[in-house]
Amino acid sequence: MADFLLIHGSSHGAWCWRDVLPLLNRDGHSARAIDLPGHGADRTPAGQVTLDLYARAIVAAIDRRVVLVGHSMAGYPITAAAEIAPEKIAKLIYLCAYVPVPGQSLADRRRAAPRQPLMAAVRVAPDRVTWSADPDQVEAVFYHDCPPGTADYARAHLTPQPILPQETVLTLTERSAAIPRHYIRCEDDRTIPPEWQEHMTADWPEGTVSTLPTSHSPFFAAPDLLAARLLEIARA
């Protein structure tokens, strides 16, 4: 049976997995989601949030070996957690996520993409500690194929995203590289271009990349499909 730990992306929290968790928590499997520092119900001040703090929060939440799933921005934190405690992680699953590479921060990875669909919605705070998504544009960039009411639910829960973790380069070693990994591309993603997701996984072995026909938020757009895919990957 699989044990999952689900990690949210930028500005989100554990709340975004609400429709997927019940589907994974059955038939003997188990799944949990956490708020990263400074997100959701966690009140860590944004100016104190670092990539290392994200990673250590993930490691602290693991009490038995898990399949670690990271959405979007969380590709960096789950990899950082794997560098700290690889023995706690059975598999890494990157859900339309940024894949770390040597010498590049997440922001570098985003800037290297052929286009920047998210940036029109980004509003940087005057102190440049956080950025937020324009409430009037979140549906278009995150939830365009999701059920009615999804965007309103999300607007009530989204938090400012600390910038420092996304501008931090992650040192990569064999500690994380040795863990089996899988990537789920989202074919109608309007946040991370699908062609950039393809580029980031172009050299991955056969059978370690799959697709979903959804937006950047498959946990809302197609929770049944996503849960089934996660279970399939965990069993592989």
C-alpha contacts under 8 A as a table, 3 or more apart, distances in Angstrom:
res1	aa1	res2	aa2	distance
1	M	28	G	6.06
1	M	29	H	5.19
1	M	30	S	7.96
2	A	28	G	7.96
2	A	29	H	5.09
2	A	30	S	6.44
2	A	66	V	7.31
2	A	67	V	7.11
2	A	231	L	7.54
2	A	234	A	6.45
2	A	235	R	7.70
3	D	29	H	6.03
3	D	30	S	4.83
3	D	31	A	5.68
3	D	65	R	7.26
3	D	66	V	5.01
3	D	67	V	6.02
4	F	30	S	6.19
4	F	31	A	4.41
4	F	32	R	6.30
4	F	66	V	5.33
4	F	67	V	4.75
4	F	68	L	5.97
4	F	69	V	7.19
5	L	31	A	5.79
5	L	32	R	5.07
5	L	33	A	5.64
5	L	34	I	7.79
5	L	62	I	7.77
5	L	66	V	6.33
5	L	67	V	6.30
5	L	68	L	5.08
5	L	69	V	6.20
6	L	14	A	7.76
6	L	17	W	7.62
6	L	31	A	7.34
6	L	32	R	6.15
6	L	33	A	4.61
6	L	34	I	6.96
6	L	68	L	6.27
6	L	69	V	4.89
6	L	70	G	6.31
7	I	13	G	7.90
7	I	14	A	7.17
7	I	33	A	6.14
7	I	34	I	6.41
7	I	35	D	7.59
7	I	36	L	7.65
7	I	68	L	7.63
7	I	69	V	5.94
7	I	70	G	4.83
7	I	71	H	6.31
7	I	74	A	6.25
7	I	78	I	7.72
8	H	12	H	5.86
8	H	13	G	5.53
8	H	14	A	6.31
8	H	16	C	7.16
8	H	17	W	7.96
8	H	33	A	7.96
8	H	34	I	7.87
8	H	35	D	7.49
8	H	36	L	7.74
8	H	70	G	6.32
8	H	71	H	5.35
8	H	72	S	7.51
8	H	73	M	7.74
8	H	74	A	6.17
9	G	12	H	5.65
9	G	13	G	7.42
9	G	70	G	7.28
9	G	71	H	5.09
9	G	72	S	5.00
9	G	73	M	4.69
9	G	74	A	5.15
10	S	72	S	7.19
10	S	73	M	5.60
10	S	74	A	7.60
10	S	161	Q	5.87
11	S	39	H	6.56
11	S	132	S	7.25
11	S	158	L	5.27
11	S	159	T	4.82
11	S	160	P	5.59
11	S	161	Q	4.87
12	H	15	W	7.46
12	H	16	C	6.64
12	H	39	H	6.55
12	H	40	G	6.64
12	H	157	H	7.27
12	H	158	L	5.38
12	H	159	T	6.62
13	G	16	C	6.04
13	G	34	I	7.07
13	G	35	D	4.96
13	G	36	L	7.01
13	G	39	H	5.61
13	G	40	G	4.55
13	G	41	A	7.87
13	G	157	H	7.84
13	G	158	L	7.59
14	A	17	W	5.93
14	A	18	R	7.59
14	A	33	A	5.08
14	A	34	I	4.97
14	A	35	D	5.10
14	A	40	G	6.78
15	W	18	R	5.55
15	W	40	G	7.40
15	W	157	H	7.84
16	C	19	D	7.81
16	C	154	A	7.82
16	C	219	F	6.98
16	C	220	F	7.55
17	W	20	V	5.30
17	W	21	L	6.05
17	W	33	A	7.05
17	W	219	F	6.03
17	W	220	F	7.86
18	R	21	L	5.80
18	R	22	P	7.51
19	D	22	P	6.44
19	D	23	L	7.33
19	D	219	F	6.61
19	D	220	F	6.73
19	D	223	P	6.01
20	V	23	L	5.31
20	V	24	L	6.41
20	V	219	F	6.07
20	V	223	P	5.28
20	V	224	D	7.22
20	V	226	L	7.47
20	V	227	A	6.02
21	L	24	L	5.20
21	L	25	N	6.00
21	L	31	A	6.05
21	L	32	R	6.92
22	P	25	N	5.08
22	P	26	R	7.05
23	L	26	R	6.39
23	L	223	P	7.97
23	L	224	D	7.14
23	L	227	A	6.23
24	L	29	H	6.21
24	L	30	S	6.20
24	L	31	A	5.98
24	L	227	A	6.14
24	L	231	L	7.63
25	N	28	G	7.12
25	N	29	H	5.36
25	N	30	S	4.61
25	N	31	A	5.72
26	R	29	H	5.52
26	R	30	S	6.99
34	I	58	I	7.94
34	I	61	A	7.80
35	D	38	G	7.87
35	D	39	H	5.62
35	D	40	G	5.51
35	D	41	A	6.75
35	D	42	D	6.26
36	L	39	H	5.46
36	L	40	G	7.57
36	L	42	D	7.03
36	L	54	Y	5.87
36	L	57	A	6.71
36	L	58	I	7.63
37	P	42	D	5.65
37	P	43	R	7.11
37	P	44	T	5.52
37	P	49	V	6.42
37	P	53	L	7.09
37	P	54	Y	6.21
37	P	57	A	7.26
38	G	41	A	7.89
38	G	42	D	5.33
38	G	43	R	5.43
38	G	44	T	4.62
38	G	45	P	6.03
38	G	46	A	5.63
38	G	49	V	6.62
38	G	161	Q	7.98
38	G	162	P	7.63
39	H	42	D	5.44
39	H	43	R	7.23
39	H	44	T	7.98
39	H	159	T	6.17
39	H	160	P	7.89
39	H	161	Q	7.77
40	G	157	H	6.87
40	G	158	L	7.38
40	G	159	T	6.82
44	T	48	Q	6.88
44	T	49	V	7.03
45	P	48	Q	5.52
45	P	49	V	6.86
46	A	49	V	5.33
46	A	129	V	6.93
46	A	130	T	7.05
46	A	161	Q	7.72
46	A	162	P	5.45
47	G	129	V	6.18
47	G	162	P	7.16
49	V	53	L	6.27
49	V	54	Y	7.46
49	V	162	P	6.64
49	V	164	L	7.27
49	V	165	P	6.99
50	T	53	L	5.06
50	T	54	Y	6.42
50	T	164	L	6.11
50	T	165	P	4.78
51	L	54	Y	5.10
51	L	55	A	6.32
51	L	76	Y	7.85
51	L	77	P	6.36
51	L	80	A	7.66
51	L	164	L	7.54
51	L	165	P	4.33
51	L	166	Q	7.43
51	L	168	T	6.83
52	D	55	A	5.01
52	D	56	R	6.13
52	D	77	P	7.76
52	D	80	A	7.14
52	D	165	P	7.95
53	L	56	R	5.16
53	L	57	A	6.12
54	Y	57	A	5.24
54	Y	58	I	6.42
54	Y	77	P	5.87
55	A	58	I	5.19
55	A	59	V	6.31
55	A	77	P	5.17
55	A	78	I	6.61
55	A	80	A	5.42
55	A	81	A	4.43
55	A	84	I	7.73
56	R	59	V	5.02
56	R	60	A	5.99
56	R	81	A	6.53
56	R	84	I	7.84
57	A	60	A	5.11
57	A	61	A	6.30
58	I	61	A	5.21
58	I	62	I	6.74
58	I	77	P	7.94
58	I	78	I	7.45
58	I	81	A	6.38
59	V	62	I	5.41
59	V	81	A	5.93
59	V	84	I	7.66
59	V	85	A	6.80
59	V	88	K	7.79
60	A	63	D	7.62
62	I	65	R	6.99
62	I	66	V	7.20
62	I	88	K	6.97
64	R	88	K	6.55
65	R	87	E	7.37
65	R	88	K	4.52
65	R	89	I	5.27
65	R	90	A	6.06
66	V	88	K	6.50
66	V	89	I	5.08
66	V	90	A	5.55
66	V	91	K	7.17
67	V	89	I	6.09
67	V	90	A	5.38
67	V	91	K	4.81
67	V	92	L	6.10
67	V	93	I	7.33
67	V	234	A	6.89
68	L	78	I	6.92
68	L	89	I	6.55
68	L	90	A	7.63
68	L	91	K	6.18
68	L	92	L	5.02
68	L	93	I	6.14
69	V	78	I	7.43
69	V	92	L	6.03
69	V	93	I	4.64
69	V	94	Y	6.06
69	V	95	L	6.96
70	G	73	M	7.60
70	G	74	A	4.61
70	G	75	G	5.21
70	G	77	P	7.76
70	G	78	I	6.08
70	G	92	L	7.78
70	G	93	I	6.28
70	G	94	Y	5.20
70	G	95	L	5.89
70	G	97	A	6.80
71	H	74	A	5.15
71	H	75	G	6.40
71	H	94	Y	6.23
71	H	95	L	4.66
71	H	96	C	6.15
71	H	97	A	5.26
72	S	75	G	6.06
72	S	94	Y	7.61
72	S	95	L	6.35
72	S	96	C	5.40
72	S	97	A	3.54
72	S	98	Y	5.81
72	S	192	I	7.90
73	M	76	Y	6.35
73	M	77	P	7.68
73	M	97	A	5.98
73	M	98	Y	6.03
73	M	106	L	7.35
73	M	166	Q	7.81
74	A	77	P	5.04
74	A	78	I	6.01
74	A	97	A	6.66
74	A	98	Y	7.45
75	G	78	I	5.57
75	G	79	T	6.29
75	G	94	Y	5.89
75	G	95	L	7.89
75	G	97	A	5.11
75	G	98	Y	5.06
75	G	99	V	5.59
75	G	100	P	7.04
76	Y	79	T	5.25
76	Y	80	A	6.10
76	Y	98	Y	6.75
76	Y	99	V	6.70
76	Y	100	P	5.89
76	Y	106	L	7.03
76	Y	170	L	7.57
77	P	80	A	4.91
77	P	81	A	6.08
78	I	81	A	5.00
78	I	82	A	6.23
78	I	92	L	7.45
79	T	82	A	4.94
79	T	83	E	6.37
79	T	92	L	7.87
79	T	100	P	7.46
79	T	176	S	6.33
80	A	83	E	5.08
80	A	84	I	6.59
80	A	170	L	6.97
80	A	176	S	7.84
81	A	84	I	5.13
81	A	85	A	6.16
81	A	86	P	7.50
82	A	85	A	5.25
82	A	86	P	4.56
82	A	88	K	7.89
82	A	89	I	6.81
82	A	175	R	6.80
82	A	176	S	4.93
82	A	179	I	7.94
83	E	86	P	6.06
83	E	172	L	7.25
83	E	173	T	7.11
83	E	175	R	5.30
83	E	176	S	5.01
84	I	175	R	7.95
85	A	88	K	5.72
85	A	89	I	7.43
86	P	89	I	5.46
86	P	175	R	6.04
86	P	176	S	6.24
86	P	179	I	7.15
87	E	90	A	7.62
89	I	92	L	7.23
89	I	179	I	7.40
90	A	179	I	6.84
90	A	180	P	7.23
91	K	179	I	5.95
91	K	180	P	5.05
91	K	181	R	5.53
91	K	182	H	7.83
91	K	234	A	7.47
92	L	179	I	6.94
92	L	180	P	6.37
92	L	181	R	4.56
92	L	182	H	6.39
93	I	181	R	5.68
93	I	182	H	4.87
93	I	183	Y	5.75
93	I	184	I	7.46
94	Y	97	A	5.24
94	Y	98	Y	7.65
94	Y	99	V	7.53
94	Y	181	R	7.66
94	Y	182	H	6.26
94	Y	183	Y	4.70
94	Y	184	I	6.19
95	L	183	Y	6.07
95	L	184	I	4.92
95	L	185	R	6.67
95	L	186	C	7.96
96	C	183	Y	7.22
96	C	184	I	5.80
96	C	185	R	5.04
96	C	186	C	5.86
96	C	192	I	7.27
96	C	197	Q	6.77
96	C	216	H	6.83
97	A	183	Y	7.96
97	A	192	I	7.91
97	A	197	Q	7.66
98	Y	106	L	6.73
98	Y	109	R	7.24
98	Y	110	R	7.99
98	Y	197	Q	7.79
98	Y	200	M	7.79
99	V	200	M	6.58
100	P	104	Q	7.16
100	P	105	S	7.30
100	P	106	L	7.02
100	P	109	R	7.91
100	P	170	L	7.14
101	V	104	Q	5.94
101	V	105	S	7.99
101	V	170	L	7.85
101	V	172	L	7.46
102	P	169	V	7.63
102	P	170	L	7.07
102	P	171	T	6.56
102	P	172	L	6.34
103	G	169	V	5.96
103	G	170	L	7.33
103	G	171	T	7.62
104	Q	107	A	7.82
104	Q	108	D	5.42
104	Q	109	R	6.36
104	Q	168	T	7.99
104	Q	169	V	5.38
104	Q	170	L	7.43
105	S	108	D	4.99
105	S	109	R	6.31
105	S	166	Q	6.23
105	S	167	E	5.26
105	S	168	T	5.08
105	S	169	V	4.21
105	S	170	L	6.69
106	L	109	R	4.99
106	L	110	R	6.27
106	L	166	Q	5.02
106	L	167	E	6.27
106	L	168	T	7.26
106	L	169	V	7.48
107	A	110	R	5.02
107	A	111	R	6.11
107	A	166	Q	5.47
107	A	167	E	5.52
108	D	111	R	5.08
108	D	112	A	6.13
108	D	167	E	7.42
109	R	112	A	5.19
109	R	113	A	6.71
110	R	113	A	5.46
110	R	116	Q	7.38
110	R	192	I	7.88
111	R	116	Q	7.35
113	A	116	Q	6.90
113	A	193	P	7.75
113	A	196	W	5.98
114	P	196	W	7.25
115	R	193	P	7.18
116	Q	119	M	5.72
116	Q	191	T	7.71
116	Q	192	I	7.67
116	Q	193	P	7.74
117	P	120	A	6.66
117	P	141	V	7.50
117	P	190	R	6.16
117	P	191	T	5.65
117	P	192	I	7.27
117	P	193	P	7.38
118	L	121	A	5.70
118	L	122	V	6.69
118	L	141	V	6.40
118	L	190	R	7.22
118	L	191	T	5.02
118	L	192	I	7.49
119	M	122	V	5.02
121	A	133	A	5.33
121	A	134	D	5.11
121	A	137	Q	5.87
121	A	138	V	7.27
121	A	141	V	7.73
122	V	131	W	6.45
122	V	132	S	5.82
122	V	133	A	4.80
122	V	134	D	6.23
123	R	131	W	5.43
123	R	132	S	5.22
123	R	133	A	5.99
123	R	134	D	6.44
124	V	128	R	5.96
124	V	129	V	7.95
124	V	130	T	6.14
124	V	131	W	4.15
124	V	132	S	6.43
125	A	128	R	5.04
125	A	129	V	6.58
125	A	130	T	5.60
125	A	131	W	5.59
125	A	132	S	7.56
126	P	129	V	7.99
127	D	130	T	7.68
128	R	131	W	7.30
128	R	163	I	7.50
129	V	162	P	5.91
129	V	163	I	5.72
129	V	164	L	7.22
130	T	160	P	5.75
130	T	161	Q	5.10
130	T	162	P	4.32
130	T	163	I	5.11
131	W	160	P	5.58
131	W	161	Q	5.22
131	W	162	P	6.65
131	W	163	I	6.74
132	S	159	T	7.14
132	S	160	P	4.79
132	S	161	Q	6.07
133	A	137	Q	7.24
133	A	138	V	6.34
133	A	160	P	7.89
134	D	137	Q	5.36
134	D	138	V	6.30
135	P	138	V	5.43
135	P	155	R	6.49
136	D	139	E	7.34
137	Q	140	A	5.37
137	Q	141	V	6.42
138	V	141	V	5.31
138	V	142	F	5.59
138	V	143	Y	6.95
138	V	151	A	6.98
138	V	155	R	7.79
139	E	142	F	5.45
139	E	143	Y	4.61
139	E	144	H	5.30
139	E	151	A	5.41
140	A	143	Y	6.17
140	A	144	H	5.06
140	A	190	R	7.65
141	V	144	H	6.84
141	V	190	R	5.22
141	V	191	T	5.60
141	V	216	H	7.72
142	F	189	D	7.91
142	F	190	R	6.84
142	F	191	T	6.59
142	F	215	S	6.75
142	F	216	H	5.48
142	F	217	S	6.08
143	Y	146	C	5.20
143	Y	150	T	7.13
143	Y	151	A	6.36
143	Y	215	S	6.57
143	Y	216	H	7.05
143	Y	217	S	6.09
143	Y	220	F	7.84
143	Y	221	A	7.47
144	H	215	S	6.86
145	D	214	T	7.08
145	D	215	S	6.28
145	D	221	A	5.94
146	C	150	T	6.28
146	C	217	S	7.71
146	C	220	F	5.80
146	C	221	A	4.29
146	C	222	A	7.89
147	P	150	T	5.84
147	P	220	F	7.35
147	P	221	A	6.67
148	P	151	A	7.56
149	G	152	D	5.26
149	G	153	Y	6.20
150	T	153	Y	5.11
150	T	154	A	6.17
150	T	220	F	7.39
151	A	154	A	5.03
151	A	155	R	6.04
152	D	155	R	5.16
152	D	156	A	6.51
153	Y	156	A	5.47
153	Y	157	H	6.84
154	A	157	H	5.15
154	A	158	L	5.86
155	R	158	L	5.47
162	P	165	P	6.69
162	P	166	Q	7.71
163	I	166	Q	5.45
163	I	167	E	6.51
164	L	167	E	5.13
164	L	168	T	6.33
165	P	168	T	5.31
172	L	175	R	7.88
172	L	176	S	7.08
172	L	177	A	7.72
173	T	176	S	6.17
173	T	177	A	6.41
174	E	177	A	4.60
174	E	178	A	5.59
175	R	178	A	5.88
175	R	179	I	7.50
176	S	179	I	5.65
177	A	180	P	7.82
181	R	208	T	6.81
182	H	208	T	4.62
182	H	209	V	5.70
182	H	210	S	7.94
182	H	233	I	7.40
183	Y	201	T	7.48
183	Y	208	T	6.30
183	Y	209	V	4.75
183	Y	210	S	6.41
184	I	209	V	5.89
184	I	210	S	4.99
184	I	211	T	5.27
184	I	212	L	6.97
185	R	194	P	6.89
185	R	197	Q	6.21
185	R	198	E	7.35
185	R	209	V	7.33
185	R	210	S	6.17
185	R	211	T	4.59
185	R	212	L	6.27
186	C	189	D	5.48
186	C	194	P	6.44
186	C	211	T	5.75
186	C	212	L	5.02
186	C	213	P	5.93
186	C	214	T	5.41
186	C	215	S	6.12
186	C	216	H	6.42
186	C	218	P	7.78
187	E	194	P	5.59
187	E	211	T	6.71
187	E	212	L	6.19
187	E	213	P	5.07
187	E	214	T	5.87
187	E	215	S	6.99
188	D	194	P	6.98
188	D	213	P	6.18
188	D	214	T	5.05
188	D	215	S	4.66
188	D	216	H	7.29
189	D	192	I	6.05
189	D	193	P	5.99
189	D	194	P	5.98
189	D	214	T	6.62
189	D	215	S	4.24
189	D	216	H	4.65
190	R	193	P	6.11
190	R	215	S	6.52
190	R	216	H	6.48
191	T	216	H	6.23
192	I	196	W	6.87
192	I	197	Q	7.04
192	I	216	H	7.44
193	P	196	W	5.21
193	P	197	Q	6.51
194	P	197	Q	5.02
194	P	198	E	6.26
195	E	198	E	4.93
195	E	199	H	6.17
196	W	199	H	4.82
196	W	200	M	6.11
197	Q	200	M	5.17
197	Q	201	T	6.49
198	E	201	T	5.35
198	E	202	A	5.82
199	H	202	A	5.05
200	M	203	D	7.90
201	T	204	W	5.24
201	T	209	V	7.41
204	W	208	T	6.58
204	W	209	V	7.29
205	P	208	T	5.86
205	P	209	V	7.91
206	E	209	V	7.09
207	G	210	S	7.47
212	L	218	P	7.78
212	L	225	L	7.76
212	L	226	L	7.74
214	T	217	S	7.22
214	T	218	P	5.80
214	T	221	A	6.57
214	T	222	A	7.26
215	S	218	P	6.21
215	S	221	A	7.14
217	S	220	F	5.73
217	S	221	A	6.10
218	P	221	A	4.66
218	P	222	A	5.10
218	P	223	P	6.23
218	P	226	L	6.45
219	F	222	A	5.98
219	F	223	P	4.71
219	F	226	L	6.55
220	F	223	P	5.78
222	A	225	L	5.39
222	A	226	L	6.21
223	P	226	L	5.03
223	P	227	A	5.95
224	D	227	A	5.28
224	D	228	A	6.14
225	L	228	A	5.21
225	L	229	R	6.13
226	L	229	R	5.06
226	L	230	L	6.16
227	A	230	L	5.13
227	A	231	L	6.25
228	A	231	L	5.23
228	A	232	E	6.13
229	R	232	E	4.98
229	R	233	I	6.15
230	L	233	I	5.16
230	L	234	A	6.10
231	L	234	A	5.02
231	L	235	R	6.19
232	E	235	R	5.25
232	E	236	A	6.27
233	I	236	A	5.13
